[in-house]
């Protein structure tokens, strides 16, 4: 099995992104699967284009995207992506679309093709907090998850795809008292546990 693992670069004034830091440290082989990693710009449209080109080039069995959700306590595999760009802040190129569809010919929403409940269970078994999320937001994370699932539905029959958010790193909350965070090592462990669940569950979804 080949898994395309993606992560965003820093955005919103941060100098690091926990998704990027963790993905770069994830093992190249997990549970017998080959892991191919790419870093994605936190930019509307360009993010989908970057991952779409990698999907065509690598022809992975699974495209698994990771992003930052500052303020969350847990690793949260996402259940659904909606066909909406509605940015609270500008992306890394200053774009801030409001109330716009991602793809005019896309469905209103696409559900994950990954076994999110099994992923949560595996992450918890690794000693890392996790839960299923039912909102990926309306910023570039939701945008990319939707785009991946849109392209799978149109072009990559049989491929699986989905998204998981991770919390801040400890270094990001030094001046944000009370804000939850995890170490890079724990986030890496959680991502690798999620990938193990993806491999173990093969074709099955939840």
Residue pairs with C-beta under 8 A, 6 or more apart in sequence:
1 32
1 33
1 34
1 61
1 62
1 199
2 33
2 34
2 36
2 58
2 59
2 60
2 61
2 62
3 30
3 33
3 34
3 35
3 36
3 60
3 61
3 62
3 63
3 64
3 195
3 198
3 199
4 36
4 38
4 51
4 54
4 55
4 58
4 60
4 62
4 63
4 64
5 23
5 26
5 35
5 36
5 37
5 38
5 64
5 65
5 66
5 191
5 195
6 23
6 37
6 38
6 39
6 40
6 51
6 54
6 63
6 64
6 65
6 66
6 144
7 17
7 19
7 20
7 22
7 23
7 24
7 37
7 38
7 39
7 40
7 65
7 66
7 67
8 17
8 19
8 20
8 39
8 40
8 41
8 42
8 47
8 66
8 67
8 68
8 140
8 141
8 144
9 17
9 20
9 39
9 40
9 41
9 42
9 92
10 16
10 17
10 20
10 42
11 17
11 42
11 68
11 91
11 92
11 140
12 89
14 68
14 172
16 169
16 171
16 172
17 42
17 68
18 68
18 166
18 167
18 168
18 169
18 172
18 182
18 184
18 187
19 66
19 67
19 68
19 166
20 39
21 169
21 184
21 187
22 66
22 166
22 184
22 187
22 188
22 191
23 37
23 39
23 66
23 191
24 37
24 39
25 184
25 188
26 35
26 37
26 188
26 191
26 192
26 195
27 35
27 192
28 34
28 35
29 35
30 192
30 195
30 196
30 199
31 195
31 196
31 199
31 200
32 199
33 61
33 62
33 195
33 198
33 199
35 195
36 54
36 58
36 60
38 50
38 51
38 54
40 47
40 50
40 51
40 65
40 144
41 47
41 50
41 92
41 93
42 91
42 92
42 140
43 91
43 92
43 93
43 95
43 140
44 85
44 87
44 91
44 95
44 97
44 140
44 143
45 95
46 93
47 140
47 143
47 144
47 147
48 102
48 143
48 144
48 147
48 148
48 151
51 63
51 65
51 144
51 147
51 148
52 147
52 148
52 151
55 63
55 148
55 151
55 156
55 159
60 159
61 159
61 160
62 114
62 159
62 160
62 161
62 198
63 148
63 152
63 159
63 160
63 161
63 162
64 114
64 161
64 162
64 163
64 164
64 194
64 195
64 198
65 141
65 144
65 145
65 148
65 161
65 162
65 163
65 164
66 163
66 164
66 165
66 166
66 191
67 140
67 141
67 144
67 163
67 164
67 165
67 166
68 141
68 165
68 166
68 167
68 168
69 76
69 137
69 141
69 165
69 166
69 167
70 167
70 168
70 172
70 179
71 167
71 168
71 179
71 180
72 133
72 165
72 166
72 167
72 180
73 129
73 167
73 180
74 128
74 129
74 130
74 131
74 167
75 123
75 128
75 129
75 130
75 164
75 165
75 166
75 167
75 182
75 187
75 190
75 191
75 194
76 130
76 131
76 132
76 133
76 164
76 165
76 166
77 112
77 114
77 116
77 119
77 120
77 130
77 132
77 133
77 162
77 163
77 164
77 194
78 112
78 116
78 133
78 134
78 135
78 136
78 145
78 162
78 163
78 164
78 165
79 111
79 112
79 116
79 132
79 133
79 134
80 109
80 110
80 111
80 112
80 134
80 135
80 136
81 109
81 110
81 112
81 136
81 142
81 145
81 146
81 149
81 163
82 108
82 109
82 136
82 138
82 142
82 146
83 101
83 102
83 103
83 106
83 107
83 108
83 109
83 146
84 99
84 100
84 101
84 102
84 138
84 142
85 97
85 98
85 99
85 100
85 101
85 102
85 138
85 143
86 97
86 98
86 99
86 100
86 138
87 95
87 96
87 97
87 98
87 138
87 139
87 140
88 138
88 139
89 96
89 139
90 96
91 139
91 140
102 143
102 146
102 147
102 150
103 146
103 147
103 150
106 146
106 150
107 150
107 153
109 146
110 145
110 146
110 149
110 150
110 153
111 149
112 145
112 149
112 161
112 162
112 163
112 205
113 149
113 152
113 159
113 160
113 161
113 162
113 205
114 160
114 161
114 162
114 198
114 205
115 197
115 198
115 201
115 204
115 205
115 206
116 132
116 162
116 206
117 132
117 206
118 197
118 200
118 201
118 204
118 206
119 130
119 164
119 193
119 194
119 197
119 198
120 130
120 131
120 132
121 197
122 193
122 194
122 196
122 197
122 200
123 129
123 130
123 190
123 193
123 194
123 197
124 130
125 193
126 189
126 190
126 192
126 193
127 186
127 189
128 182
128 186
128 187
128 189
128 190
128 193
130 190
133 165
136 142
136 145
136 163
136 165
141 163
141 165
144 163
145 161
145 162
145 163
148 161
148 162
148 163
149 161
149 162
152 159
152 160
152 161
160 198
164 191
164 194
166 182
166 187
166 190
166 191
167 180
167 181
167 182
167 187
168 176
168 179
168 180
168 181
168 182
169 181
169 182
169 183
169 184
169 187
170 181
170 182
170 183
172 181
173 179
173 180
173 181
182 190
